[in-house]
């Protein structure tokens, strides 16, 4: 069974260098947002997917519920094989 992880960050472009962050690896992004983020202007989420059961979900910018998304959504995935 593989371990499938999805990490997403909905970030405010006024505070972050989107181009720099988009070049980070999965592990670098997780570390940055959990330990080095000085601004706190991001909503992060880590999902672990069970590949033995059906899964479905939505990954979207934080403000999509308000009808005016202004954040940039970045999504990383990592699959660790058996």
Secondary structure, DSSP 8 states (H G I E B T S, - for coil): --EEEEEEEEE-TTTS-HHHHHTS-HHHHHHIIIII-SS--EEEEEEEEETTS--------GGGGGT---SEEEEEEEEE--
